[in-house]
Amino acid sequence: MAFKEKLNLKNGDFCNVVGGTHKGKSGTVQDLKTSETGNITIMVLQQNGDRFKTLGRNVEVQDSHTA
């Protein structure tokens, strides 16, 4: 759980993906989970309704929804 606090992610946050396969995409954080090894995985819901899974370390939380 310490990782979740360090990344400051929570369900409902708007984020931009800054690394990994989905770099450049953005959306709302959903289904936040922490694995046994401490990695955080999230589901990101894009404005067009598409969803994808990525690691929490690949996203930056945005203060406001500016899409």
N, C-alpha and C positions, 0 to 999 in steps of 0.2 A: 504493500500500500504506500510505502514511502515514495515509490516512483511516480504514482499518480499525483501526489502532492507536488513533487518536484516539477513535473510538466505542467501542472495547473490546468489540466483538462477536465471537463465534465460534460455529461450529456446535454445537448442543446446549445453548446458553444458554436459559433461560426468560425471556421478555420480555413486557412490556405495551406495546400500541400507544397512543401518546399524541397522534398527529396523523394526518391524512389520512383516506381513505375508511374504513379499518378501525379507527378510533379506538375504544377501549374493549375491544377484543378482546385475547386473550393466548394464548401458546403457546410452542412450542420453535422456535428458529432452525434453519433448514435451508438448504442450497444458497446459501451466502453468495458473492456475486460483486461484483467492482468493475468498473465500466464504463471505457471509454477516457477518459471525461470526469471520472472520479474518484467518481462516485456509487455508493453501495453499495445493491444490491438483495438482499433475502432472501426466502425462502419461510418462512412461519410455519405450523407444524402445531398446530392446536388440539386440545384434549383429546378432543373429539368426533370427531376424524378429518378434519375439514375443513381445507383448506389454502388460503392466499392469499399473494400476493406484495405486498410493500411496500418502501418505501425504508428503509434503515438509520437515517436521521436521524429517522424517525417512531416509533422504539421506545426503551424504556428497559429495560435488563437488570435482572432481579430476582435478589436473593441466594439466595432459596429458592423452591421450587415450592409456592405456597400456594393453588392452585386447589382 
